[in-house]
């Protein structure tokens, strides 16, 4: 999957993907976090993390000597094994 379409717009297929972003941002800071892409708006991407909040990044920050992005794909469905106790217990609180 390419990060961009037409070299100036984020690929819309990144929406709802779980990603890792790492490298040096436009301010020279080293960053490394994982989160879900919650919005793709032309040259901006919004990523929500569980511990570092919401990140809004521009396409210009990615590439040589900048940020890198990895998509965790494919996703797969996890199921409870048949031998697991799946009994629902009523609780009086």
HELIX and SHEET records of a PDB file:
HELIX    1   1 UNK A   12  UNK A   14  5                                   3    
HELIX    2   2 UNK A   59  UNK A   61  5                                   3    
SHEET    1   A 2 UNK A   4  UNK A   5  0                                        
SHEET    2   A 2 UNK A   9  UNK A  10 -1                                        
SHEET    1   B 5 UNK A  54  UNK A  58  0                                        
SHEET    2   B 5 UNK A  44  UNK A  48 -1                                        
SHEET    3   B 5 UNK A  30  UNK A  41 -1                                        
SHEET    4   B 5 UNK A  18  UNK A  24 -1                                        
SHEET    5   B 5 UNK A  67  UNK A  71 -1                                        
END                                                                             
